[in-house]
Amino acid sequence: MNSLKEKSEILAHQRNFLNFIQSLEHINENVLLTPICDGKWSVIEIIGHFYPWDEFVLQNRLPYLLTNSSFPPSPNADDLNLRSAHLARNEPIQHTFEKCIRIRTELVETLNELPEEIWLAELNINQSTLSLYTYLKGLMEHDIHHMKQIQTFL
């Protein structure tokens, strides 16, 4: 089965995401540090939370695709998100941007190198059975959700 279409869709989104993040680098620091609404993160906290998830995918999902090894368990999402938001609030803004862009670029390069035949192959991650494409499409939808939040705020 040829999964070039699925691979192309995911890679196009990833490149669009990188362009979007890079377009935010010129925004005033005070705006980036302002919560997008009451009880929500700021733009920089949203950007900061992408890094640990991209790193998790790179280290704990993609290397296992071509092996018969079990996937490592997922981290606690709330804990990881709280830690990453705290870090983004307290480190230099440019550092948060650089980390996000660097890790997402690495993710795009790694995804681009994956053979097409594994994009639709069945994976067992925790209690779920899904394809790499379905897994990455879920992450893409998460990215889009946050991109829309940021666009609405700005």
Secondary structure as GFF3:
##gff-version 3
##sequence-region A 1 154
A	DSSP	alpha_helix	4	24	.	.	.	ID=ss1
A	DSSP	alpha_helix	29	32	.	.	.	ID=ss2
A	DSSP	alpha_helix	43	60	.	.	.	ID=ss3
A	DSSP	three_ten_helix	62	64	.	.	.	ID=ss4
A	DSSP	alpha_helix	77	90	.	.	.	ID=ss5
A	DSSP	alpha_helix	93	113	.	.	.	ID=ss6
A	DSSP	three_ten_helix	116	118	.	.	.	ID=ss7
A	DSSP	beta_strand	122	125	.	.	.	ID=ss8
A	DSSP	beta_strand	128	131	.	.	.	ID=ss9
A	DSSP	alpha_helix	132	153	.	.	.	ID=ss10
###
